[in-house]
């Protein structure tokens, strides 16, 4: 069902929040990379919100750096 929605919406990016979502969506992708090409998309592996909230300050800083892989300011709306 997920991939059918992706096929219909045709996004450029897919964001996976947490390890469980990442493994479910892209089981053969590299979990050590924050962003990587996957199929026809750019797959972002991001921390789960609960993991971010519970992390120690140094680990939280590392996890927040993963969020910087999302260049939301560069996303262009398909509505023109």
OpenMM code with the backbone's topology and positions (N, CA, C; nanometers):
from openmm import Vec3, app, unit

residues = "UNK UNK UNK UNK UNK UNK UNK UNK UNK UNK UNK UNK UNK UNK UNK UNK UNK UNK UNK UNK UNK UNK UNK UNK UNK UNK UNK UNK UNK UNK UNK UNK UNK UNK UNK UNK UNK UNK UNK UNK UNK UNK UNK UNK UNK UNK UNK UNK UNK UNK UNK UNK UNK UNK UNK UNK UNK UNK UNK UNK UNK UNK UNK UNK UNK UNK UNK UNK UNK UNK UNK UNK UNK UNK UNK UNK UNK UNK UNK UNK".split()
positions = [
    Vec3(0.0825, -0.1180, 0.0000),
    Vec3(0.0000, 0.0000, 0.0000),
    Vec3(0.0881, 0.1261, 0.0000),
    Vec3(0.1934, 0.1243, 0.0820),
    Vec3(0.2837, 0.2405, 0.0876),
    Vec3(0.3415, 0.2714, -0.0500),
    Vec3(0.3967, 0.1675, -0.1153),
    Vec3(0.4607, 0.1908, -0.2443),
    Vec3(0.3595, 0.2284, -0.3514),
    Vec3(0.2365, 0.1853, -0.3395),
    Vec3(0.1332, 0.2274, -0.4343),
    Vec3(0.1072, 0.3773, -0.4196),
    Vec3(0.1013, 0.4254, -0.2958),
    Vec3(0.0850, 0.5692, -0.2735),
    Vec3(0.2032, 0.6483, -0.3257),
    Vec3(0.3234, 0.5968, -0.3049),
    Vec3(0.4437, 0.6628, -0.3565),
    Vec3(0.4394, 0.6668, -0.5091),
    Vec3(0.4004, 0.5566, -0.5696),
    Vec3(0.3922, 0.5519, -0.7161),
    Vec3(0.2949, 0.6568, -0.7692),
    Vec3(0.1822, 0.6718, -0.7015),
    Vec3(0.0817, 0.7688, -0.7471),
    Vec3(0.1239, 0.9136, -0.7223),
    Vec3(0.1865, 0.9390, -0.6071),
    Vec3(0.2250, 1.0763, -0.5723),
    Vec3(0.3552, 1.1207, -0.6399),
    Vec3(0.4409, 1.0270, -0.6710),
    Vec3(0.5694, 1.0515, -0.7352),
    Vec3(0.6537, 1.1590, -0.6647),
    Vec3(0.6808, 1.1424, -0.5359),
    Vec3(0.7640, 1.2408, -0.4667),
    Vec3(0.9107, 1.2224, -0.5061),
    Vec3(0.9913, 1.3225, -0.4779),
    Vec3(1.1352, 1.3114, -0.4996),
    Vec3(1.2021, 1.2514, -0.3767),
    Vec3(1.1435, 1.2757, -0.2601),
    Vec3(1.2052, 1.2391, -0.1333),
    Vec3(1.1125, 1.1514, -0.0514),
    Vec3(1.1738, 1.0598, 0.0254),
    Vec3(1.1002, 0.9809, 0.1228),
    Vec3(1.1752, 0.9948, 0.2551),
    Vec3(1.1061, 1.0352, 0.3602),
    Vec3(1.1666, 1.0495, 0.4924),
    Vec3(1.1162, 0.9373, 0.5822),
    Vec3(1.2101, 0.8646, 0.6407),
    Vec3(1.1779, 0.7567, 0.7339),
    Vec3(1.2197, 0.8009, 0.8729),
    Vec3(1.1243, 0.8125, 0.9628),
    Vec3(1.1513, 0.8546, 1.0996),
    Vec3(1.1643, 0.7317, 1.1881),
    Vec3(1.2881, 0.6946, 1.2194),
    Vec3(1.3147, 0.5815, 1.3068),
    Vec3(1.3599, 0.4576, 1.2313),
    Vec3(1.4298, 0.3729, 1.3038),
    Vec3(1.4871, 0.2511, 1.2463),
    Vec3(1.3793, 0.1547, 1.1985),
    Vec3(1.2720, 0.1407, 1.2745),
    Vec3(1.1668, 0.0455, 1.2361),
    Vec3(1.1035, 0.0847, 1.1028),
    Vec3(1.0724, 0.2118, 1.0850),
    Vec3(1.0140, 0.2580, 0.9585),
    Vec3(1.1125, 0.2400, 0.8443),
    Vec3(1.2395, 0.2710, 0.8698),
    Vec3(1.3417, 0.2579, 0.7678),
    Vec3(1.3530, 0.1127, 0.7205),
    Vec3(1.3581, 0.0189, 0.8146),
    Vec3(1.3705, -0.1223, 0.7778),
    Vec3(1.2473, -0.1743, 0.7059),
    Vec3(1.1317, -0.1227, 0.7414),
    Vec3(1.0085, -0.1654, 0.6765),
    Vec3(1.0021, -0.1145, 0.5319),
    Vec3(1.0404, 0.0106, 0.5126),
    Vec3(1.0304, 0.0730, 0.3804),
    Vec3(1.1455, 0.0328, 0.2888),
    Vec3(1.2655, 0.0227, 0.3440),
    Vec3(1.3831, -0.0027, 0.2609),
    Vec3(1.4744, -0.1059, 0.3282),
    Vec3(1.4319, -0.2298, 0.3358),
    Vec3(1.5105, -0.3291, 0.4097),
    Vec3(1.6500, -0.3547, 0.3529),
    Vec3(1.6705, -0.3274, 0.2255),
    Vec3(1.8009, -0.3521, 0.1646),
    Vec3(1.8862, -0.2255, 0.1521),
    Vec3(1.8405, -0.1145, 0.2078),
    Vec3(1.9171, 0.0106, 0.2045),
    Vec3(2.0170, 0.0137, 0.3208),
    Vec3(2.1167, 0.1006, 0.3092),
    Vec3(2.2209, 0.1113, 0.4122),
    Vec3(2.1706, 0.1966, 0.5288),
    Vec3(2.1510, 0.1383, 0.6483),
    Vec3(2.0983, 0.2142, 0.7615),
    Vec3(2.1993, 0.3134, 0.8207),
    Vec3(2.3244, 0.3063, 0.7763),
    Vec3(2.4269, 0.3969, 0.8287),
    Vec3(2.4336, 0.5299, 0.7543),
    Vec3(2.3632, 0.5411, 0.6440),
    Vec3(2.3623, 0.6659, 0.5675),
    Vec3(2.2377, 0.7466, 0.6015),
    Vec3(2.2537, 0.8757, 0.6155),
    Vec3(2.1390, 0.9620, 0.6457),
    Vec3(2.0549, 0.9893, 0.5220),
    Vec3(2.1191, 0.9938, 0.4066),
    Vec3(2.0470, 1.0160, 0.2817),
    Vec3(2.1135, 0.9326, 0.1737),
    Vec3(2.0304, 0.8683, 0.0917),
    Vec3(2.0847, 0.7848, -0.0151),
    Vec3(1.9811, 0.7646, -0.1241),
    Vec3(2.0266, 0.7459, -0.2464),
    Vec3(1.9318, 0.7112, -0.3522),
    Vec3(1.8729, 0.5735, -0.3223),
    Vec3(1.7448, 0.5604, -0.3430),
    Vec3(1.6773, 0.4323, -0.3240),
    Vec3(1.5641, 0.4246, -0.4245),
    Vec3(1.5744, 0.3263, -0.5108),
    Vec3(1.4813, 0.3144, -0.6234),
    Vec3(1.4871, 0.4459, -0.7013),
    Vec3(1.3777, 0.5135, -0.7204),
    Vec3(1.3776, 0.6403, -0.7952),
    Vec3(1.3674, 0.7618, -0.7035),
    Vec3(1.4051, 0.7473, -0.5757),
    Vec3(1.3831, 0.8520, -0.4766),
    Vec3(1.5110, 0.8794, -0.3977),
    Vec3(1.5098, 0.9898, -0.3254),
    Vec3(1.6156, 1.0153, -0.2291),
    Vec3(1.5573, 0.9814, -0.0928),
    Vec3(1.6117, 0.8791, -0.0322),
    Vec3(1.5618, 0.8270, 0.0947),
    Vec3(1.6383, 0.8918, 0.2092),
    Vec3(1.5651, 0.9500, 0.3039),
    Vec3(1.6252, 1.0123, 0.4220),
    Vec3(1.5950, 0.9264, 0.5430),
    Vec3(1.6993, 0.8881, 0.6145),
    Vec3(1.6857, 0.8086, 0.7369),
    Vec3(1.7037, 0.9043, 0.8545),
    Vec3(1.5964, 0.9308, 0.9255),
    Vec3(1.5951, 1.0310, 1.0316),
    Vec3(1.5609, 0.9676, 1.1658),
    Vec3(1.5994, 1.0328, 1.2731),
    Vec3(1.5677, 0.9765, 1.4050),
    Vec3(1.4178, 0.9821, 1.4339),
    Vec3(1.3726, 0.8821, 1.5086),
    Vec3(1.2338, 0.8841, 1.5550),
    Vec3(1.2209, 0.9935, 1.6607),
    Vec3(1.1092, 1.0641, 1.6656),
    Vec3(1.0937, 1.1710, 1.7647),
    Vec3(1.1195, 1.1255, 1.9077),
    Vec3(1.0719, 1.0071, 1.9459),
    Vec3(1.0926, 0.9605, 2.0830),
    Vec3(1.2403, 0.9310, 2.1093),
    Vec3(1.3139, 0.8867, 2.0084),
    Vec3(1.4578, 0.8625, 2.0251),
    Vec3(1.5320, 0.9942, 2.0441),
    Vec3(1.4919, 1.0936, 1.9710),
    Vec3(1.5535, 1.2258, 1.9821),
    Vec3(1.5304, 1.2845, 2.1210),
    Vec3(1.4096, 1.2700, 2.1717),
    Vec3(1.3754, 1.3259, 2.3026),
    Vec3(1.4494, 1.2558, 2.4163),
    Vec3(1.4774, 1.1283, 2.4005),
    Vec3(1.5400, 1.0503, 2.5072),
    Vec3(1.6923, 1.0448, 2.4981),
    Vec3(1.7502, 1.0970, 2.3924),
    Vec3(1.8949, 1.0871, 2.3719),
    Vec3(1.9729, 1.1813, 2.4635),
    Vec3(2.0965, 1.1423, 2.4939),
    Vec3(2.1861, 1.2295, 2.5694),
    Vec3(2.2227, 1.3491, 2.4817),
    Vec3(2.2661, 1.4602, 2.5413),
    Vec3(2.2987, 1.5786, 2.4603),
    Vec3(2.3964, 1.5522, 2.3450),
    Vec3(2.5078, 1.4792, 2.3637),
    Vec3(2.5964, 1.4543, 2.2486),
    Vec3(2.5294, 1.3712, 2.1390),
    Vec3(2.4546, 1.2683, 2.1814),
    Vec3(2.3850, 1.1839, 2.0837),
    Vec3(2.2761, 1.2640, 2.0134),
    Vec3(2.2061, 1.3496, 2.0880),
    Vec3(2.1011, 1.4335, 2.0295),
    Vec3(2.1596, 1.5245, 1.9216),
    Vec3(2.2776, 1.5804, 1.9479),
    Vec3(2.3430, 1.6666, 1.8485),
    Vec3(2.3702, 1.5892, 1.7203),
    Vec3(2.4188, 1.4669, 1.7352),
    Vec3(2.4446, 1.3814, 1.6194),
    Vec3(2.3156, 1.3514, 1.5435),
    Vec3(2.2095, 1.3250, 1.6164),
    Vec3(2.0816, 1.2938, 1.5540),
    Vec3(2.0234, 1.4156, 1.4827),
    Vec3(2.0410, 1.5315, 1.5404),
    Vec3(1.9907, 1.6543, 1.4781),
    Vec3(2.0643, 1.6817, 1.3476),
    Vec3(2.1907, 1.6438, 1.3411),
    Vec3(2.2653, 1.6621, 1.2171),
    Vec3(2.2012, 1.5833, 1.1032),
    Vec3(2.1414, 1.4703, 1.1343),
    Vec3(2.0710, 1.3933, 1.0318),
    Vec3(1.9538, 1.4726, 0.9758),
    Vec3(1.8887, 1.5512, 1.0589),
    Vec3(1.7765, 1.6325, 1.0125),
    Vec3(1.8219, 1.7378, 0.9120),
    Vec3(1.9475, 1.7775, 0.9209),
    Vec3(1.9995, 1.8773, 0.8277),
    Vec3(2.0167, 1.8218, 0.6867),
    Vec3(2.0056, 1.6896, 0.6699),
    Vec3(2.0117, 1.6340, 0.5351),
    Vec3(1.8865, 1.6696, 0.4559),
    Vec3(1.7814, 1.7061, 0.5268),
    Vec3(1.6597, 1.7513, 0.4591),
    Vec3(1.6748, 1.8991, 0.4257),
    Vec3(1.6891, 1.9286, 0.3024),
    Vec3(1.7023, 2.0682, 0.2599),
    Vec3(1.5642, 2.1192, 0.2203),
    Vec3(1.4811, 2.1391, 0.3213),
    Vec3(1.3418, 2.1773, 0.2959),
    Vec3(1.3311, 2.3094, 0.2225),
    Vec3(1.4284, 2.3975, 0.2412),
    Vec3(1.4240, 2.5254, 0.1731),
    Vec3(1.4458, 2.5098, 0.0226),
    Vec3(1.4966, 2.3948, -0.0211),
    Vec3(1.5232, 2.3739, -0.1619),
    Vec3(1.4111, 2.2981, -0.2317),
    Vec3(1.3137, 2.2517, -0.1551),
    Vec3(1.2031, 2.1796, -0.2163),
    Vec3(1.1140, 2.2774, -0.2912),
    Vec3(1.0752, 2.2403, -0.4093),
    Vec3(0.9936, 2.3275, -0.4918),
    Vec3(0.8555, 2.2661, -0.5040),
    Vec3(0.7554, 2.3467, -0.4858),
    Vec3(0.6189, 2.3005, -0.4981),
    Vec3(0.5925, 2.2599, -0.6422),
    Vec3(0.5147, 2.1553, -0.6595),
    Vec3(0.4776, 2.1109, -0.7947),
    Vec3(0.3637, 2.1940, -0.8514),
    Vec3(0.3086, 2.2814, -0.7702),
    Vec3(0.1986, 2.3675, -0.8163),
    Vec3(0.2570, 2.4903, -0.8829),
    Vec3(0.2340, 2.5057, -1.0115),
    Vec3(0.2787, 2.6252, -1.0838),
    Vec3(0.1752, 2.6670, -1.1831),
] * unit.nanometer
topology = app.Topology()
chain = topology.addChain("A")
for resn in residues:
    res = topology.addResidue(resn, chain)
    for name in ("N", "CA", "C"):
        topology.addAtom(name, app.Element.getBySymbol(name[0]), res)
